């Protein structure tokens, strides 16, 4: 299972619909995504550039991409950004691998 940071903003129409019928969209969306093996680990409302910030667990990149594409295609969530996350242990492993990678930067 991979972890992903999902950020986005509600469209004006989505806000209007929620004002007319206040509800916990996080619960509803969790139920919609669960059959695809996607779990919303934690979700937050945010102020500023994004209205939503979610930590998501998904089986793989393709499944997460499919969910992001589907959500974005409705227009209800705009400015949608999905960021794959890496456990710190994997970063340490990558640093060890980097020790053996040969690279020379360009020179002027």
Residue pairs with C-beta under 8 A, 6 or more apart in sequence:
1 57
1 58
1 59
2 57
2 58
2 59
2 60
2 61
2 64
2 84
2 85
3 41
3 55
3 56
3 57
3 84
3 85
3 87
4 55
4 56
4 57
4 58
4 64
4 82
4 83
4 84
4 85
5 53
5 54
5 55
5 56
5 81
5 82
5 83
5 85
6 52
6 53
6 54
6 55
6 56
6 68
6 80
6 81
6 82
6 83
7 46
7 50
7 52
7 53
7 54
7 79
7 80
7 81
7 83
8 50
8 51
8 52
8 71
8 77
8 78
8 79
8 80
8 81
9 49
9 50
9 51
9 52
9 77
9 78
9 79
10 18
10 51
10 52
10 76
10 77
10 78
11 75
11 76
11 77
11 78
13 75
13 76
14 76
14 77
18 25
26 40
26 43
26 54
29 40
30 39
30 40
33 39
33 40
33 56
33 67
36 58
36 59
36 63
36 66
36 67
37 58
37 59
37 63
38 56
38 57
38 58
38 59
38 63
38 64
38 67
39 56
39 57
39 58
40 54
40 55
40 56
41 55
41 56
41 57
42 54
42 55
43 52
43 53
43 54
43 55
44 52
44 53
44 54
45 51
45 52
46 52
46 53
49 79
50 79
50 81
52 77
55 85
56 64
58 64
58 67
61 84
64 82
64 84
65 82
68 80
68 82
71 77
71 80
72 78
72 80
86 94
